[in-house]
Amino acid sequence: MVVHIVSFKYRPEVDAAARQDHCARLSALADADIDGVLDLKVGEDFVRSPRSFDAGLLVLFRDRAALDGYATHARHVPVAKLGRDLSETIVAGDFEA
């Protein structure tokens, strides 16, 4: 199994509606019937510490080939672009579990 984690720090001018829309679009990927996605979770940070990011994504994939397919999937690509457009910083990690 492959674990894919992404954290988003939105630009200061990004309002609450845009943040919620981004999280909703990320969550909708769970229903996109993307091959190899075992689980997908999205959430907004509630701690708001200086080291916190604003939102996070956790996806469990069957294997690395599924992660590779997700990266170029037609449903994922526009949501990934939106995240880049809204964020000042994005960090990601991928590992086998």
C-alpha positions as CSV (number, residue, x, y, z in Angstrom):
1,M,0.0,0.0,0.0
2,V,1.2,3.5,-0.8
3,V,0.3,6.5,1.5
4,H,0.1,10.0,-0.2
5,I,-0.1,13.0,2.1
6,V,-0.4,16.6,0.9
7,S,-0.7,19.7,3.0
8,F,-1.8,23.1,1.7
9,K,-1.0,26.6,3.1
10,Y,-3.3,28.9,1.3
11,R,-2.3,32.4,0.3
12,P,-3.6,35.0,2.8
13,E,-6.1,36.5,0.4
14,V,-7.9,33.2,-0.3
15,D,-11.2,33.5,1.4
16,A,-13.1,30.9,3.4
17,A,-15.5,30.0,0.5
18,A,-12.6,29.3,-1.9
19,R,-10.9,27.2,0.8
20,Q,-14.1,25.2,1.4
21,D,-14.6,24.7,-2.3
22,H,-11.1,23.4,-2.7
23,C,-11.6,20.9,0.1
24,A,-15.0,19.8,-1.4
25,R,-13.4,19.2,-4.8
26,L,-10.6,17.2,-3.1
27,S,-13.2,15.2,-1.2
28,A,-15.2,14.5,-4.5
29,L,-12.1,12.6,-5.8
30,A,-13.1,9.8,-3.4
31,D,-16.2,9.2,-5.7
32,A,-14.3,9.6,-9.0
33,D,-13.7,5.9,-9.4
34,I,-10.0,6.3,-9.8
35,D,-8.4,2.9,-10.1
36,G,-6.3,1.9,-7.1
37,V,-7.6,4.5,-4.6
38,L,-8.4,2.6,-1.5
39,D,-9.3,5.5,0.8
40,L,-9.3,9.3,0.5
41,K,-9.6,11.8,3.4
42,V,-9.6,15.6,3.4
43,G,-9.7,18.0,6.3
44,E,-9.2,21.6,7.4
45,D,-6.7,22.3,10.2
46,F,-8.4,23.2,13.5
47,V,-5.3,23.6,15.7
48,R,-4.0,26.7,13.8
49,S,-0.6,26.6,15.4
50,P,2.3,28.5,13.8
51,R,3.5,25.2,12.1
52,S,0.0,24.2,10.9
53,F,-1.0,24.1,7.3
54,D,-4.6,25.0,6.3
55,A,-5.8,21.8,4.8
56,G,-4.6,18.2,4.3
57,L,-5.2,15.3,2.0
58,L,-4.5,11.7,2.8
59,V,-4.9,9.1,0.0
60,L,-4.2,5.3,0.3
61,F,-3.3,3.6,-3.0
62,R,-3.1,-0.1,-3.8
63,D,0.4,0.4,-5.2
64,R,2.8,2.8,-6.8
65,A,1.3,2.3,-10.2
66,A,-2.1,3.6,-8.8
67,L,-0.3,6.7,-7.4
68,D,1.2,7.3,-10.8
69,G,-2.1,6.9,-12.5
70,Y,-3.8,9.3,-10.1
71,A,-1.2,12.0,-10.8
72,T,-2.4,12.2,-14.4
73,H,-6.1,11.3,-14.0
74,A,-8.5,13.7,-15.7
75,R,-10.5,14.2,-12.5
76,H,-7.4,14.9,-10.4
77,V,-5.4,17.2,-12.7
78,P,-7.8,20.3,-12.4
79,V,-8.1,19.9,-8.7
80,A,-4.3,19.8,-8.3
81,K,-4.1,22.9,-10.4
82,L,-6.6,24.7,-8.2
83,G,-4.6,23.7,-5.1
84,R,-1.5,25.2,-6.7
85,D,-3.3,28.4,-7.6
86,L,-4.7,28.9,-4.1
87,S,-1.6,28.0,-2.1
88,E,1.6,29.8,-1.2
89,T,3.1,26.5,-0.1
90,I,2.3,22.8,-0.7
91,V,4.2,19.9,0.9
92,A,3.7,16.3,0.0
93,G,5.0,12.9,1.1
94,D,4.6,9.4,-0.4
95,F,5.7,6.2,1.3
96,E,4.9,2.5,1.4
97,A,3.1,1.2,4.4
